């Protein structure tokens, strides 16, 4: 979110970026939009995406209700479930495993939050809140409100017994990868892997059968990207490579992605104050 902040400060970003790092130019524009649908403005800040019982789940981010919205693959909202005893400070992504749905309340646009967390819900009990995983960043010493900092994260996946959080870094246009246990507690996070994305990462998904992780994000001039990380293995992160693909969705703000198969994906964009949120089905 807050694409405007990024656009206004991109000159500063260039000066602060690592001068010896270059992004490999492997962009592609061969993607095809095979379906698109306006979504209800009830989810105008859609910021996460999951499957459940043949339908999709999303939620709003910063300041929205602590609620999950269920909608069909045709874009029709079916129901809303409020997560009791939870607050939506800045919900940015959701992910599931065989037992729980995890909500990443990790948005930190101005770098001043001290209450970053992942909310654990039991989807077999109407998404009842089971607990929280609280975290901070090992390198953060200053909590002054500012635009340029590396302590924001909007993309979450579940891999085996770990949650994997991807950062949104306005300083270097890299994304840092953090591993978090799926256990209630307080954790101080240190990066275990860095990728040069050339964009701000806003959403992620992982498919265990395909061993595929995908990310979405945007750059300083509003280009939207999908990133593929095949053969994703958290025990062999030094071997994981990233491929960037340019999406034909400029002037949108992509916030979430869900894998259908190795080359087909559901993607949502928020309205950004200039229209309706959208659902897309993209085929590479």
BATORPA-420264 format. One record per atom (N, C-alpha, C, O, CB): y negated, z negated, x negated. Coordinates in steps of 0.1 Angstrom, whole numbers, padded with zeros to 4 digits, always signed. Atoms other than C-alpha are relative to their C-alpha. Glycine has a CB too. Layout:
# BATORPA-420264
YZX
...
//
This chain:
# BATORPA-420264
+0012+0000-0008
+0000+0000+0000
-0012+0000-0009
-0012+0000-0021
+0000-0012+0009
+0013+0000+0007
-0037+0000-0009
-0001+0012-0010
-0005+0010-0021
-0002-0013-0007
+0002-0012+0008
-0037+0036-0022
-0014+0001-0004
-0017+0006-0015
+0005+0012+0008
+0014-0002+0003
-0075+0035-0021
-0003-0007-0013
-0011-0002-0021
-0009-0005+0011
+0003+0007+0012
-0076+0008-0048
+0004+0008-0012
-0003+0008-0022
+0007-0014+0000
-0005-0007+0012
-0055+0029-0071
-0008+0013-0003
-0011+0016-0014
+0014+0004+0003
+0008-0012+0002
-0075+0061-0065
-0014-0004-0006
-0019+0004-0015
-0003+0007+0013
+0013+0004+0005
-0108+0043-0072
+0000-0004-0015
-0009-0003-0022
-0006-0011+0008
+0000+0006+0014
-0096+0028-0105
+0008+0008-0009
+0012+0003-0020
+0006-0014+0001
-0010-0007+0009
-0075+0056-0120
-0006+0003-0013
+0002+0005-0023
+0004+0013+0007
+0006-0003+0013
-0100+0063-0148
+0003-0012-0009
+0006-0010-0021
-0015+0002+0001
-0004+0012+0008
-0095+0027-0160
+0014+0000-0003
+0018-0004-0014
-0004-0013+0008
-0014+0000+0003
-0058+0031-0157
+0003+0009-0012
+0012+0005-0020
+0008+0005+0013
-0003-0010+0011
-0058+0061-0180
-0004-0007-0014
+0004-0005-0023
-0008+0013+0001
+0004+0006+0012
-0077+0041-0206
+0009-0012-0004
+0011-0014-0016
-0014-0006+0001
-0009+0012+0003
-0053+0011-0203
+0015+0005-0003
+0022-0003-0008
+0000-0009+0011
-0014-0004+0001
-0021+0032-0203
+0004+0001-0015
-0004+0003-0024
+0002+0013+0007
-0005-0001+0014
+0001+0033-0234
-0002+0014-0005
+0004+0023+0001
+0015-0005-0001
+0003-0013+0004
-0011+0062-0254
+0011+0008-0006
+0011+0020-0007
-0011-0001-0010
-0011-0007+0007
+0022+0070-0271
+0011+0002+0010
+0022+0007+0005
+0005-0008-0011
-0011-0002-0009
+0042+0072-0239
-0004+0012+0009
-0015+0013+0014
+0002-0012+0009
+0002-0011-0008
+0045+0105-0221
+0011+0002+0011
+0023-0001+0008
-0001+0013-0008
-0010-0002-0011
+0062+0114-0188
+0006+0014-0001
-0001+0024-0003
-0007-0002+0014
-0007-0013+0001
+0088+0141-0190
-0003+0007+0013
-0002+0002+0024
+0015-0002-0002
+0003-0008-0012
+0078+0169-0167
+0012+0006+0006
+0016+0018+0003
-0010+0011-0004
-0012-0005-0007
+0108+0172-0145
-0002+0000+0015
+0007-0001+0023
+0013-0008-0003
+0003+0000-0014
+0090+0174-0112
+0006+0013+0007
+0008+0023+0000
-0016+0000+0002
-0005-0011-0008
+0104+0197-0085
-0006+0000+0014
-0010-0010+0019
+0016-0002+0001
+0005-0001-0014
+0091+0210-0052
+0010+0008+0008
+0006+0015+0018
-0014+0007+0000
-0010-0007-0008
+0124+0223-0039
+0006-0008+0011
+0016-0004+0017
+0011+0004-0010
-0004+0008-0011
+0128+0196-0013
-0003+0007+0013
-0013+0014+0014
-0006-0014-0001
+0002-0006-0013
+0131+0206+0023
-0001-0011+0010
+0008-0020+0011
+0011+0010+0004
+0001+0009-0011
+0119+0186+0053
+0008+0006+0011
+0004+0016+0017
-0015-0003+0004
-0008-0006-0010
+0146+0191+0078
-0002-0007+0013
+0003-0003+0024
+0015-0002-0004
+0003+0007-0012
+0133+0166+0103
-0013-0008-0002
-0014-0014-0013
+0012-0009+0006
+0011+0009+0000
+0100+0148+0110
-0004-0004+0014
-0003+0003+0023
-0012+0006-0008
+0003+0005-0014
+0088+0126+0138
-0011-0011-0002
-0010-0019-0011
+0013-0006+0006
+0010+0011-0001
+0057+0105+0146
+0007-0013+0004
+0015-0012+0014
-0011+0004+0009
-0005+0013-0004
+0066+0068+0148
-0011-0007+0008
-0023-0004+0007
+0005-0008-0012
+0009+0009-0008
+0050+0042+0171
-0010-0007-0010
-0006-0011-0021
+0008-0010+0008
+0010+0008+0008
+0018+0026+0158
+0003-0015+0000
-0004-0022-0007
-0014+0002+0006
-0005+0014+0002
+0036-0007+0163
+0005-0002-0014
+0006-0014-0019
+0011-0003+0011
-0005+0001+0014
+0050+0001+0129
-0008+0008-0009
-0003+0016-0018
+0015+0004-0001
+0009-0008+0008
+0019+0016+0114
+0000-0003-0015
-0005+0005-0023
-0014-0001+0005
-0001+0004+0014
+0025-0003+0081
+0014-0001-0004
+0018-0009-0012
-0007-0014-0002
-0014+0000+0004
+0062+0005+0078
+0002+0000-0015
-0005+0008-0022
+0007+0013+0006
+0000+0003+0015
+0072-0007+0044
+0014-0003-0005
+0016-0009-0015
-0009-0011-0003
-0013+0003+0005
+0110-0010+0042
+0010+0008+0010
+0006+0011+0021
+0004-0015+0000
-0009-0008-0008
+0141+0008+0056
+0014-0003-0003
+0019-0004-0015
-0002+0015-0002
-0014+0003+0001
+0177-0001+0063
+0008+0006+0012
+0001+0009+0022
+0003-0015-0001
-0009-0003-0011
+0207+0010+0084
+0005-0012+0007
+0008-0022+0000
+0011+0010-0005
-0008+0010-0007
+0222-0012+0111
+0005+0005+0013
-0003+0009+0021
-0009-0013+0001
-0006-0004-0012
+0246-0003+0138
-0004+0014+0004
-0007+0017+0016
-0003-0009+0012
+0003-0014-0003
+0238+0034+0135
-0015+0003+0002
-0019+0014+0004
+0007+0004+0012
+0015-0001-0001
+0200+0028+0137
-0007-0004-0012
+0000-0009-0022
-0005-0007+0013
+0008+0003+0011
+0172+0022+0113
-0008-0013+0003
-0011-0016+0014
-0009+0011-0004
+0008+0012-0001
+0154-0011+0106
-0012+0002-0009
-0011+0007-0020
+0008-0013-0004
+0012+0001+0009
+0118-0014+0093
-0008-0012+0003
-0004-0020+0011
-0008+0013+0002
+0009+0011-0002
+0090-0039+0092
-0014+0004-0005
-0015+0014-0012
+0005-0013-0008
+0014-0002+0005
+0052-0040+0087
-0002-0008-0013
+0005-0018-0015
-0010-0003+0010
+0003+0008+0011
+0037-0052+0055
-0012-0009+0002
-0015-0013+0014
-0002+0008-0013
+0010+0010+0001
+0007-0074+0046
-0007-0005+0013
-0014+0003+0020
-0011+0006-0008
+0007+0006-0012
-0003-0097+0075
+0007+0004+0013
+0002-0001+0023
-0014+0003+0000
-0007-0004-0012
+0021-0081+0100
+0008-0012+0006
+0009-0022-0001
+0008+0012-0002
-0009+0010-0005
+0043-0101+0123
+0013-0002-0008
+0017+0008-0015
+0004+0003+0015
-0012+0001+0007
+0074-0116+0107
+0012+0005+0009
+0020-0003+0014
+0003-0015-0004
-0009-0006-0010
+0095-0092+0127
+0007+0013-0006
+0001+0020-0015
-0007+0004+0012
-0007-0012+0003
+0121-0065+0122
+0000+0010+0012
+0003+0005+0023
+0015-0003-0005
+0001-0010-0010
+0118-0033+0142
+0012+0010-0001
+0015+0015-0012
-0013+0008+0000
-0012-0008+0000
+0149-0013+0152
-0003+0013+0007
-0009+0013+0018
+0012-0007+0006
+0004-0013-0007
+0145+0024+0159
+0011+0010-0003
+0018+0010-0013
-0013+0005-0005
-0010-0010+0001
+0168+0054+0164
-0004+0010-0011
-0015+0011-0015
+0002+0007+0013
+0003-0011+0010
+0171+0083+0139
-0009+0011+0007
-0012+0021+0000
+0013+0006-0005
+0010-0009-0006
+0150+0102+0165
-0014-0006+0001
-0023+0000+0006
+0005+0003+0014
+0013+0006+0001
+0122+0078+0159
-0004-0009+0012
-0016-0014+0012
-0010+0010-0001
+0003+0008-0012
+0124+0058+0192
+0002-0015-0003
+0013-0019-0007
+0008+0004+0012
-0002+0015+0002
+0118+0020+0189
+0009-0005+0010
+0007-0003+0022
-0014-0007+0000
-0010+0005-0009
+0147+0002+0204
-0002-0015+0003
-0001-0020+0015
+0014+0002-0005
+0002+0014-0002
+0139-0035+0199
-0008-0006-0012
-0008+0000-0023
+0013-0007+0003
+0006+0007+0011
+0120-0060+0178
+0006-0014+0000
+0008-0020+0011
-0016-0001+0003
-0005+0013+0002
+0135-0092+0164
-0009-0008-0009
-0012-0004-0020
+0015+0000-0005
+0009+0009+0008
+0112-0120+0152
+0009-0009-0009
+0018-0015-0004
-0010-0008+0008
-0007+0009+0009
+0125-0138+0121
-0007-0014+0001
-0018-0016-0004
+0000+0005-0015
+0005+0013-0003
+0120-0174+0131
-0002-0008-0013
+0006-0007-0023
+0009-0008+0009
+0003+0009+0012
+0105-0199+0106
-0004+0008-0013
-0001+0003-0024
+0011-0010-0003
+0004-0009+0012
+0092-0170+0084
-0014+0004+0002
-0018+0006+0014
+0010+0012-0001
+0013-0006+0000
+0058-0157+0076
+0000+0012-0008
+0006+0014-0018
-0010-0011-0006
+0002-0013+0007
+0048-0122+0066
-0012+0000-0008
-0023+0004-0003
+0000+0012+0010
+0011+0000+0009
+0025-0127+0037
-0002+0015-0004
-0014+0020-0003
+0002-0009-0013
+0001-0014+0004
+0032-0092+0024
+0015+0005-0002
+0019+0007-0013
-0008+0003-0012
-0013-0006+0000
+0067-0079+0033
+0000+0014-0005
-0008+0022+0000
+0007-0001+0014
+0001-0014+0006
+0074-0048+0012
+0013+0008+0000
+0012+0020+0000
-0004-0002-0014
-0013-0008+0000
+0111-0039+0013
+0011-0009+0006
+0010-0021+0007
+0004+0005-0014
-0011+0007-0005
+0144-0049+0028
+0013+0007-0006
+0013+0019-0009
+0001+0000+0015
-0013-0005+0004
+0180-0045+0016
+0011-0009+0005
+0009-0020+0009
+0001+0000-0016
-0012+0007-0006
+0215-0056+0028
+0012+0000-0009
+0013+0009-0017
+0003+0006+0013
-0014+0000+0006
+0249-0066+0015
+0009-0003+0011
+0006-0001+0023
+0001-0010-0012
-0010+0002-0011
+0280-0075+0034
-0002-0012+0008
+0004-0014+0018
+0014-0001-0007
+0003+0013-0007
+0266-0109+0044
-0014-0001+0005
-0016-0007+0016
+0003-0011-0009
+0014+0004-0003
+0228-0109+0045
-0009+0012+0000
-0006+0022-0007
-0004-0011-0009
+0011-0009+0001
+0197-0089+0050
-0011-0008-0008
-0015-0019-0004
-0006+0006+0013
+0011+0006+0008
+0170-0097+0023
-0013+0006+0002
-0014+0019+0002
+0005+0000-0015
+0014-0005-0002
+0133-0094+0029
-0008-0003-0012
-0010-0015-0015
-0006-0006+0014
+0008+0002+0012
+0111-0089-0001
-0015-0003+0003
-0022+0006+0005
+0001+0012-0009
+0014+0004-0002
+0079-0109+0005
-0007-0001-0014
-0010-0011-0018
-0001-0013+0008
+0004-0001+0014
+0067-0097-0029
-0013+0008-0002
-0017+0010-0014
+0011+0006-0008
+0012-0008+0002
+0035-0077-0023
-0010-0009-0006
-0012-0021-0002
-0005+0005+0013
+0010+0008+0008
+0008-0089-0047
-0010+0009-0006
-0012+0010-0018
+0008-0008-0012
+0010-0010+0004
-0019-0063-0048
-0010-0005-0010
-0015+0002-0019
-0006+0006+0011
+0011+0005+0008
-0045-0085-0064
+0005-0010-0010
-0003-0016-0017
-0010-0007+0009
-0005+0008+0011
-0022-0105-0087
-0002-0015+0001
-0001-0022-0009
-0005+0005-0012
+0004+0014-0001
-0032-0139-0073
+0010-0008+0009
+0007-0020+0012
-0013-0001+0006
-0010+0007-0008
-0001-0149-0052
+0008-0010-0009
+0012-0006-0020
+0009+0009+0008
-0009+0010+0006
+0018-0181-0061
+0012-0003+0008
+0020-0012+0005
-0008-0012-0003
-0011+0003-0009
+0043-0179-0033
+0009+0012+0003
+0013+0015+0014
-0006-0005+0014
-0008-0011-0001
+0063-0148-0040
+0014-0004+0004
+0019-0014-0002
+0000+0009-0013
-0013+0004-0005
+0097-0149-0023
+0008+0011+0005
+0003+0022+0009
-0001-0011+0010
-0009-0009-0007
+0127-0131-0009
+0007-0009+0011
+0013-0019+0008
+0011+0007-0010
-0006+0008-0011
+0138-0143+0025
+0014+0005+0003
+0017+0017+0004
-0009+0002+0013
-0014-0003-0003
+0175-0144+0033
+0003-0002+0015
+0000-0013+0020
+0010-0009-0009
-0003+0001-0014
+0186-0137+0068
+0015+0004+0003
+0020+0012-0005
-0009+0009+0009
-0013-0003-0004
+0220-0136+0085
+0000+0010+0011
-0003+0006+0023
+0008-0013+0003
+0001-0010-0011
+0222-0103+0105
+0011-0002+0010
+0010+0004+0021
+0001+0014-0006
-0010+0002-0010
+0254-0115+0122
-0004-0011+0010
+0003-0014+0020
+0013-0003-0006
+0006+0011-0008
+0233-0144+0137
-0014+0004+0004
-0023-0005+0002
+0001-0013-0007
+0013-0005-0005
+0204-0123+0151
-0011-0002-0011
-0022-0005-0008
-0004-0008+0012
+0009+0000+0011
+0188-0122+0116
-0007-0014-0001
-0019-0015-0004
-0011+0011+0002
+0005+0014+0002
+0184-0160+0114
-0003-0002-0014
+0005+0001-0023
+0010-0010+0006
+0003+0003+0014
+0166-0172+0083
+0009-0011-0005
+0011-0021+0001
-0015-0005+0000
-0009+0009+0006
+0190-0189+0060
-0006-0007-0012
-0001-0017-0017
+0012+0008-0005
+0006+0006+0012
+0167-0197+0030
-0009+0010-0007
-0011+0021-0002
+0011-0005-0009
+0010-0008+0008
+0143-0184+0004
+0004+0000-0015
+0009-0010-0020
-0014-0005+0002
-0001-0001+0014
+0145-0172-0031
-0014+0001-0005
-0020+0012-0004
+0009+0012-0005
+0014+0000+0005
+0112-0181-0048
+0000+0004-0014
+0009+0001-0022
-0006-0014+0002
+0000-0005+0013
+0101-0164-0079
-0015+0001-0005
-0024+0002+0003
+0007+0013-0002
+0013-0003+0007
+0072-0160-0104
+0004+0009-0012
+0015+0011-0015
-0007-0013-0004
-0003-0009+0011
+0068-0137-0134
-0003-0008-0013
-0013-0016-0015
-0010+0012+0000
+0000+0008+0012
+0074-0152-0169
-0013+0002-0008
-0018-0007-0014
+0012+0003-0009
+0012-0003+0008
+0044-0135-0184
-0013-0003+0006
-0024-0001+0000
+0000+0015-0004
+0013+0002-0007
+0018-0144-0158
-0005-0014-0003
+0001-0024+0001
+0002+0003+0015
+0008+0013+0003
-0007-0171-0169
-0012+0000+0009
-0018-0011+0011
-0003-0001-0014
+0012-0001-0007
-0037-0159-0149
+0002+0004+0014
+0010+0014+0017
-0010+0010-0007
-0002-0004-0014
-0039-0158-0111
-0013+0003+0007
-0015+0002+0019
+0007-0012+0007
+0013-0004-0005
-0074-0146-0107
+0001+0013+0007
+0009+0022+0003
-0011+0002-0012
+0000-0012-0008
-0079-0119-0081
-0005+0012-0008
-0016+0011-0013
-0008-0002+0014
+0004-0012+0007
-0080-0085-0097
+0009+0012+0004
+0019+0010+0010
+0001-0002-0016
-0008-0012-0004
-0068-0049-0092
+0010+0005-0011
+0021+0009-0007
-0010+0012+0002
-0008-0005+0011
-0053-0041-0126
+0008-0011-0006
+0003-0019-0013
-0009+0007-0011
-0009+0010+0005
-0023-0062-0134
+0015+0005+0002
+0017+0015+0010
-0002-0014+0007
-0014-0005-0002
+0015-0058-0137
+0009-0009+0008
+0021-0008+0007
+0006+0001-0014
-0008+0010-0007
+0026-0085-0112
+0001+0003+0015
+0001-0006+0023
-0007-0013-0002
-0002-0004-0014
+0031-0065-0080
+0014+0006+0000
+0018+0013-0009
-0011+0010+0005
-0013-0006-0002
+0065-0054-0067
+0003+0003+0015
+0001-0005+0023
+0012-0009-0006
-0002-0005-0014
+0074-0034-0035
+0013+0006+0002
+0015+0012+0013
-0011+0009+0003
-0012-0008-0002
+0109-0021-0040
+0012-0010-0004
+0012-0016-0015
+0001+0012-0009
-0011+0009+0001
+0142-0041-0036
+0013+0007+0003
+0014+0013+0014
-0002-0013+0008
-0014-0005-0004
+0179-0032-0037
+0010-0011-0003
+0007-0021-0010
+0004+0012-0009
-0010+0009+0003
+0211-0051-0037
+0012+0007-0007
+0016+0017-0003
+0006-0006+0014
-0010-0005+0008
+0237-0045-0064
+0010-0011-0004
+0006-0020-0011
-0006+0008-0012
-0010+0010+0003
+0269-0066-0065
-0006-0014+0003
-0010-0016+0015
+0004+0000-0015
+0005+0014-0003
+0258-0103-0068
-0014-0002-0004
-0019-0013-0005
+0009-0010-0007
+0014+0001+0004
+0222-0095-0078
-0009+0008+0010
-0005+0018+0016
-0001+0005-0014
+0011-0007-0006
+0190-0084-0062
-0008+0007-0012
-0010+0000-0022
-0009-0008+0009
+0008-0007+0010
+0170-0058-0082
-0013+0003+0005
-0015+0010+0016
+0008+0013-0005
+0014-0001-0004
+0133-0058-0079
-0007+0010-0010
-0006+0008-0022
-0008-0013+0000
+0008-0009+0008
+0111-0029-0092
-0015-0002+0002
-0020-0003+0013
+0004+0015+0004
+0014+0003+0000
+0075-0035-0101
-0009+0012+0003
-0004+0024+0002
-0004-0007-0012
+0010-0010-0002
+0044-0015-0092
-0012-0003-0009
-0020-0012-0007
-0005+0000+0015
+0008+0004+0011
+0023-0015-0123
-0012+0010-0002
-0011+0021-0006
+0007+0000-0014
+0012-0009+0000
-0013-0001-0121
-0006+0001-0014
-0014+0010-0017
-0011-0007+0009
+0005-0001+0013
-0019-0007-0158
+0006+0011-0008
-0001+0019-0015
+0001-0013-0007
-0008-0010+0009
+0008+0015-0174
+0007+0011+0007
+0012+0020+0001
+0009-0008-0008
-0007-0010-0007
+0022+0035-0146
+0015+0000-0003
+0022+0010-0003
-0005+0014-0001
-0014+0002+0002
+0056+0021-0155
+0005-0009+0011
-0003-0015+0018
+0003-0006-0014
-0006+0010-0010
+0080+0002-0133
+0010-0009-0008
+0019-0003-0015
+0008+0007+0012
-0009+0010+0006
+0098-0029-0146
+0011-0004+0009
+0008-0005+0022
-0008-0013-0005
-0012+0004-0008
+0132-0039-0134
+0003-0015-0003
+0004-0019-0014
+0012+0009-0003
-0003+0014+0001
+0140-0075-0127
+0013-0003+0008
+0015+0002+0019
-0012-0009+0006
-0012+0004-0006
+0174-0091-0118
-0002-0014+0006
-0006-0023-0001
+0012+0001-0009
+0002+0013-0007
+0175-0120-0093
+0013-0004+0006
+0019+0004+0014
-0011+0001+0011
-0012+0005-0007
+0205-0141-0082
-0002-0001+0015
-0013-0003+0020
+0005-0013-0006
+0001+0002-0015
+0213-0141-0045
+0002-0014+0004
+0010-0017+0014
+0010+0010+0007
-0002+0014-0002
+0211-0178-0045
-0014-0007+0003
-0023-0004-0005
+0007-0007-0011
+0012+0007-0003
+0184-0200-0029
-0004-0008-0013
+0004-0015-0019
+0001-0010+0012
+0005+0007+0012
+0162-0214-0057
-0013+0005-0005
-0019+0013+0002
+0010+0001-0011
+0012-0004+0006
+0132-0210-0079
+0003+0007-0013
+0010+0001-0022
-0010-0012-0002
-0004-0008+0012
+0133-0183-0106
-0013+0005-0007
-0023+0008+0000
+0009+0011+0004
+0010-0006+0008
+0110-0171-0134
+0006+0013-0005
+0016+0013-0013
-0005-0010-0012
-0006-0013+0003
+0115-0134-0139
-0005+0006-0012
-0017+0006-0015
-0002+0009+0012
+0003-0008+0012
+0115-0114-0171
+0006+0014+0002
+0017+0015+0007
+0005-0007-0013
-0004-0014-0001
+0118-0076-0172
+0013+0002-0009
+0013-0002-0020
-0011+0010-0004
-0012-0004+0008
+0152-0063-0183
+0001+0015-0003
+0010+0020-0010
+0013-0004+0008
+0000-0014+0002
+0144-0026-0182
-0014+0006+0004
-0019+0001+0014
+0011+0007+0007
+0013-0007-0004
+0112-0004-0181
+0002+0015+0001
+0009+0021-0007
-0011-0004-0010
+0000-0014-0001
+0109+0031-0168
-0014+0006+0001
-0023+0000+0007
+0008+0004+0013
+0013-0007-0001
+0080+0055-0172
+0000+0009+0012
+0006+0019+0012
-0004+0008-0014
-0001-0007-0012
+0075+0066-0137
-0012+0009+0002
-0011+0019+0010
+0000-0010+0012
+0012-0007-0002
+0039+0079-0138
-0005-0001+0014
-0013+0007+0019
+0002+0015-0003
+0003+0002-0014
+0035+0065-0103
+0001-0015+0003
+0007-0023-0005
+0008+0009+0009
-0002+0014-0005
+0033+0033-0083
+0012+0000+0009
+0012+0008+0019
-0013-0005+0007
-0012+0000-0008
+0067+0025-0069
-0001-0009+0012
-0006-0020+0012
+0012-0005-0009
+0002+0007-0013
+0067+0015-0032
+0013-0003+0008
+0012-0010+0018
-0009+0008+0008
-0012+0002-0007
+0103+0016-0021
+0013+0004-0008
+0012+0011-0017
+0000+0007+0014
-0013-0002+0008
+0140+0017-0032
+0012-0001+0009
+0011-0007+0020
+0001-0009-0012
-0013+0001-0007
+0176+0021-0020
+0011+0002-0010
+0009+0009-0021
+0001+0009+0012
-0012-0001+0009
+0210+0019-0036
+0012+0003+0008
+0014-0004+0019
+0002-0013-0009
-0012-0003-0007
+0243+0034-0025
+0012-0003-0010
+0013+0003-0020
+0001+0014+0005
-0010+0004+0009
+0273+0017-0041
+0011+0010-0002
+0016+0012-0013
+0007-0013+0005
-0010-0011+0001
+0298+0045-0034
-0005+0011-0009
+0003+0016-0017
+0004+0006+0013
+0006-0010+0008
+0275+0070-0050
-0005-0005-0014
-0007+0003-0023
-0012+0007+0007
+0006+0006+0012
+0263+0046-0077
-0014+0006-0003
-0018+0009-0014
+0009+0002-0013
+0013-0006+0001
+0229+0060-0070
-0011-0009+0005
-0010-0015+0016
+0000+0013+0009
+0013+0007-0004
+0195+0043-0069
-0011+0010+0001
-0012+0020-0007
-0004-0011-0010
+0011-0009-0002
+0165+0061-0055
-0013-0009+0002
-0012-0020+0008
+0002+0009+0012
+0013+0006-0002
+0128+0051-0056
-0010+0010+0006
-0008+0022+0005
-0005-0006-0014
+0011-0009-0004
+0097+0065-0040
-0013-0007-0004
-0014-0019-0007
+0000+0002+0016
+0013+0005+0004
+0060+0062-0050
-0010+0011+0000
-0007+0023+0004
+0001-0006-0014
+0011-0010+0000
+0027+0080-0055
-0008-0002-0013
-0008-0012-0019
-0009-0002+0012
+0009+0001+0012
+0003+0088-0083
-0014-0001+0003
-0018-0003+0015
+0003+0013-0009
+0014+0003-0002
-0034+0085-0088
-0008+0010+0008
-0019+0007+0013
-0007-0001-0014
+0007-0010-0008
-0043+0117-0069
+0008+0002+0013
+0005+0012+0020
-0001+0013-0008
-0006-0001-0013
-0020+0111-0040
+0013+0008+0001
+0019+0009+0012
-0009+0005+0010
-0013-0007+0000
+0011+0131-0050
+0011-0010+0003
+0011-0022-0002
+0003+0007-0013
-0011+0009-0004
+0043+0116-0035
+0013+0004-0008
+0015+0016-0009
+0002+0000+0015
-0011-0003+0008
+0075+0113-0055
+0013-0007+0004
+0012-0018+0010
-0002-0003-0015
-0013+0006-0001
+0112+0106-0052
+0006-0001-0014
+0006+0009-0021
+0009+0007+0010
-0006+0002+0014
+0130+0092-0083
+0015-0003+0002
+0019-0011+0010
-0007-0012-0007
-0015+0002+0000
+0168+0095-0088
+0004-0007-0013
+0001-0003-0024
+0007+0013+0003
-0006+0007+0011
+0186+0071-0110
+0015+0000+0002
+0021-0010+0007
-0005-0015-0002
-0015-0001-0002
+0223+0083-0110
+0007-0009-0009
+0002-0014-0020
+0004+0014-0002
-0009+0008+0008
+0252+0063-0124
-0007-0014-0003
-0006-0019-0014
+0003+0007-0013
+0008+0013+0001
+0232+0031-0118
+0010-0012-0002
+0018-0014+0007
-0009-0002+0012
-0009+0011+0003
+0249+0001-0134
-0009-0011-0007
-0015-0009-0018
+0011+0005-0010
+0009+0011+0005
+0230-0032-0139
+0006-0006-0013
-0001-0013-0020
-0001-0010+0010
-0006+0005+0012
+0254-0040-0168
-0002+0010-0012
+0001+0007-0023
+0015-0003+0002
+0002-0011+0010
+0246-0007-0186
-0014+0006+0002
-0015+0018+0002
+0011+0010+0000
+0013-0005-0003
+0209-0004-0180
-0006+0009-0010
-0014+0018-0008
-0010-0011+0003
+0005-0008+0011
+0202+0011-0214
+0004+0015+0002
-0001+0024-0005
+0004-0005-0013
-0004-0014-0002
+0221+0042-0202
-0005+0007+0013
-0003+0018+0015
+0016+0000+0001
+0005-0005-0012
+0203+0046-0169
-0012+0009-0003
-0022+0005-0010
-0004-0011+0010
+0011-0009+0002
+0180+0076-0168
-0007+0003+0014
-0001+0002+0025
+0004+0014-0006
+0008-0003-0012
+0152+0085-0142
-0004+0014+0000
-0009+0020-0009
-0012-0009+0000
+0005-0013-0002
+0145+0119-0128
-0010+0000+0012
-0008-0006+0022
+0012+0010+0004
+0011+0000-0010
+0112+0125-0109
+0000+0013+0008
+0000+0023+0002
-0013-0003-0007
+0001-0012-0008
+0110+0149-0080
-0012-0001+0009
-0014-0011+0016
+0013+0001+0009
+0013+0000-0008
+0077+0158-0063
+0004+0004+0015
+0011+0013+0017
-0010+0010-0006
-0002-0002-0014
+0078+0156-0025
-0011+0008+0006
-0023+0007+0002
+0002-0013+0008
+0010-0008-0007
+0060+0181-0002
-0008-0008+0010
-0009-0004+0022
+0006+0013+0006
+0006+0009-0009
+0041+0152+0014
-0013-0005-0005
-0016-0017-0003
+0009-0011+0004
+0013+0005+0005
+0007+0150-0002
-0009-0004+0012
-0008+0001+0023
-0007+0011-0008
+0008+0006-0010
-0019+0130+0017
+0007-0009+0010
+0001-0014+0019
-0007+0011+0008
-0007+0011-0007
+0008+0107+0031
+0001-0011-0010
-0002-0010-0022
+0014+0005+0004
-0003+0011+0009
+0017+0073+0017
+0014-0005+0003
+0017-0013+0012
-0010-0011+0002
-0014+0004-0001
+0055+0070+0013
+0002-0014-0004
-0003-0019-0014
+0009+0010-0008
-0002+0015+0002
+0066+0034+0016
+0015-0004-0001
+0018-0015-0006
-0007-0007+0010
-0014+0004-0001
+0104+0034+0021
+0009+0012+0000
+0006+0023+0004
+0002-0009+0013
-0010-0010+0001
+0136+0053+0016
+0014-0005+0003
+0016-0017+0000
+0000+0007-0014
-0014+0004-0003
+0172+0052+0028
+0009+0012-0003
+0007+0023+0002
+0002-0005+0014
-0009-0011+0004
+0201+0072+0013
+0009+0004+0012
+0015-0005+0018
+0008-0004-0012
-0010-0005-0010
+0221+0094+0037
+0012+0005-0008
+0024+0001-0005
-0006+0012+0009
-0010-0004+0009
+0241+0112+0010
-0007+0003-0014
-0019-0001-0015
+0008+0013+0005
+0006-0002+0014
+0235+0122-0027
-0013+0008+0000
-0021+0007-0009
+0010+0006-0009
+0011-0009+0000
+0209+0148-0017
-0009-0001+0013
-0018+0007+0015
+0004+0014-0002
+0007+0001-0012
+0196+0137+0017
-0004-0014+0003
+0003-0024+0000
+0009+0005+0012
+0006+0013-0001
+0173+0108+0026
-0009-0001+0012
-0016+0008+0016
-0008-0003-0013
+0010+0004-0009
+0154+0091+0053
-0012-0006-0008
-0010-0013-0017
+0005-0010+0011
+0012+0005+0006
+0118+0084+0043
-0011-0003+0011
-0012+0004+0020
-0006+0010-0010
+0011+0003-0009
+0089+0067+0061
-0013-0001-0007
-0013-0005-0019
+0003-0013+0008
+0013+0001+0006
+0052+0068+0055
-0008-0008+0010
-0007-0007+0022
-0007+0014-0003
+0009+0008-0008
+0026+0044+0068
-0012+0010+0004
-0014+0020-0001
-0006-0012-0007
+0010-0009-0005
-0004+0058+0088
-0012+0001-0009
-0020+0010-0009
-0004-0003+0014
+0012+0000+0009
-0030+0048+0062
-0013+0001+0006
-0023+0004+0000
+0001+0012-0010
+0013+0000-0007
-0056+0046+0089
-0004+0014+0004
-0016+0016+0009
-0011-0006-0008
+0004-0014-0002
-0056+0084+0093
+0010+0007+0009
+0011+0019+0008
-0002+0007-0013
-0010-0007-0009
-0029+0091+0119
+0011-0009+0004
+0008-0021+0007
+0005+0012-0007
-0012+0008-0004
+0006+0079+0128
+0009-0002-0012
+0010+0006-0021
+0007+0007+0011
-0011+0001+0009
+0034+0065+0107
+0010+0011+0003
+0011+0016+0014
+0006-0014+0000
-0009-0012-0001
+0060+0092+0101
+0014-0004-0005
+0016-0012-0014
-0005+0012-0007
-0014+0001+0005
+0098+0094+0097
+0004+0015-0004
+0001+0024+0003
+0010-0005+0011
-0004-0013+0006
+0111+0123+0075
+0015-0001-0004
+0020-0011-0008
-0008+0004-0012
-0013-0002+0006
+0146+0135+0067
-0002+0011-0010
-0005+0023-0007
+0011+0004+0011
+0003-0008+0011
+0144+0151+0033
+0014+0004-0006
+0022-0004-0009
-0009-0006-0011
-0012-0005+0007
+0171+0173+0017
-0004+0007-0013
-0013+0015-0013
+0008+0010+0009
+0003-0006+0013
+0170+0182-0020
+0007+0013-0002
+0005+0019-0012
+0004-0010-0011
//
